[in-house]
Amino acid sequence: MFGKKRVAIVGAGVTLFRRNLKETGKELAYHAAKMALEQAGMELRDIQSVVMGTAPDAFDGVHMKGEYLADGAGAYHKPYTRVFVGGGTGVFAPLAGWWHVASGQFDTCLVVCEEKMSSCHPHPQYAFTTIFDPILERPIGMNLIWIFALEMNRYMHKHNIKKEDIALVSVKNKRNALDNPIAQLAANITVEDVLNSEIMAWPVQRLDVSPTSDGAAATVLVSEDVAKEVTDNPVWIDGVGWCIDSTHWTDRDLYYPDYVEYAARMAYKMAGIKNPPKEIDVAEPYDPFDYKELHHMEGLLLCKKGEAPKLTREGVTQRDGDLPTCPSGGLLGCGNPIAAAGMMKVCEIFWQLRGEAGKRQVPGDPRTGVAQAWGDLMQYGSVIVLRR
Amino acid sequence: MSEVAIVGVGCVGFRPITPELSYKELMFEAAVKAYEDAGGINPREDIDVFVTCAEDYLEGFSIFDEFVPDQLGAALRHLFTVSGDGMLGLATAYMLIKTGYFDTVVVEAHSKASDILTYMDIVQFGLDPIFNRPLGGHPYYIAGLEMNRYLHDTGTTEEQCAQVVVKNRKNAILNPYAAYGADITLDQVMHSERLFHPLKKLEISTPADGCIVMVLASEKVAEKLTDKPVWIKGVGWCTETPSLETRDWTRAVYTRLAAEMAYKEAKITNPWKDIDFAEIHDLFAYKELQHMEALKLCDYGEAGKLTEEGLTSLNGEFPINPSGGLLGMGYGLEASGLQKVLEVVLQLRGEAGARQVEDAEVGLAHTWRGIPTATGAVAVLSNVK
């Protein structure tokens, strides 16, 4: 790496994902951080810096939510920063942890992602009504399901994709989630179940969508020297990438996420990956909706534009396929506590590369994995490449 | 490891209101100035990473990050938000360059305080929703309590706190970026309304609108872009605790820990001697004194005396807040850290005009995230590599 510092993940932890957990946000952050530290065999006093990832303050009704969560996340008396890129935050936060260590400023960084959506009444979706431009968009009374329906429609139209093929993603991920003890909506369902579920905003139906959830996830990042001391089995952060597109989502063609591609290219370049489909053994693209997994596989250059549905139909993305995708069960199966959901994907890749994913373990001794999240207003891509 | 320099700064404001400019226009204008100041760089090609510093509730949006890229020239580029003070953004940019993967990073922070109709309600929402918020009242009562405790424990007098206001607002007269320059007397401060006993009306910084954009660069690039790089010698930041009940009410521990981190890196052993001047967070007048002590510029309880004796005035031995501070410039919300850094940069370049501190080589910038936080950051800057 040309004299640049390498950063390893040495511990990860994820809490239960549920619609309404009794724990406060601070408690969720605490539990995830504690699990990650325990796996790393480290204690809070070994941690020199803390990064927080958490999505809109509107969920909790707490201004400066990062400050509020600081003690739960173990940041008491420590350098502490919250980063925030909407739904992309969960994969972005470990990137922030990466530069804390890669810069040489710190040997250790605890990265905690927390989301407590259930405190938002009557439904967390109401918080999302305030993410739109107050003059041009809010008066229309739009919500997220509505605009994702536009994007899904455009994607289907451009590549002539059938809803049946998209539904396969939901079937796969919810089934994968049966093996994940944290999962909120694991199920054995069929394509027909998806196609017969309630229509929310055509073509989006109830079973195309991940639920709202509470949960937290954390990882411990360390320098190469510390990694050698604490583990024989480090997982290296070899590539980081992020990219934001224009605020004006109405000005771009929604069929393809350029911003994800740009983020992926940044991460692949750093990791020296030239042929992603060949070199990546396991992937966790962001799947808050089933079509998004396909959209993001394409953005991550794991296949050609419009080809992801075919790979899905052929079973390539199953756990025992050539490119296992969302072996965790993804957001569709595990739930979607926004920042925590993205971080859960990073944790899953970490465990897969260490061979610690239990019943979810993908075969073939995977060496390289990628996790990605998507955020802001159909606008943000964050990508991390991990290697054993 | 590459050294890191600030190679361009741009500031719009600070002013009580800016009805003719939206927050996007404020950002655009400050960005254009900063890019020009950094040798006329093109953000579409020459900037590796953009960092913006903002909090949703102050902006009136959820996910404010969405609304940032275009006016900075950052669409389809590598931008993100730090939910914090601008100086945390500066620390982030510093780390990014130190990784060796990035040569140029832009940091932005702004305040459109005049758009906020219910600022105090927002601050109220920063309080713990179960233990503290139900107490009600204007949340600045926390500052009143803290000031009382600080005066009690240190023996600092109310007049010494009021002297900070006289000094800072006078300095601000000389600063074109300041909104609230004024020649006021100690008597006027002492007789202004006691809003949160013993904190008085004139001891509280008034919010102002403005935006600051800075361009940071690695050693290799910095010297190509500017003849006047300002080097970041050390940064530190710290969160003490969000809990009002368990924090230290007199010593600003968050500032002491942040300063220790920054001083260690910058090899500062005797801050009063090694540093020439400082920009210190003065949202409330007593905070300047409390922070001086936490920054180890003087002994505990000594700051009031030094201020009274004029040592921290513009022509004193160790000028503090030559910009006029937040009391004089106006409180730029999450931009307040960059207000501090901006003044240090201008002073170290010798561009501070009538308020220029002579022969300044090393300057200190300090910030605090305001009520109800116990989070602060410190940066040591120098015009000598």
Interface residues (C-beta under 8 A of the other chain):
Chain A: F2 G3 K4 K5 A55 P56 D57 A58 D60 G61 V62 H63 M64 K65 G66 E67 Y68 L69 A70 D71 A75 Y76 H77 K78 P79 Y80 T81 R82 V83 F84 V85 G86 F92 A96 W99 H100 A102 S103 G104 Q105 A127 F128 T130 I131 D133 P134 G241 W242 C243 I244 D245 S246 T247 H248 D258 Y259 Y262 M266 M270 G375 D376 L377 Q379 Y380
Chain B: M1 E55 D56 Y57 G60 F61 S62 I63 D65 E66 F67 V68 P69 D70 A74 A75 L76 R77 H78 L79 F80 T81 V82 S83 G84 L88 A91 T92 Y94 M95 L96 I97 K98 T99 G100 Y101 I122 V123 F125 G126 D128 P129 G236 W237 C238 T239 E240 T241 P242 S243 V253 L257 A258 M261 R369 P372 T373 T375
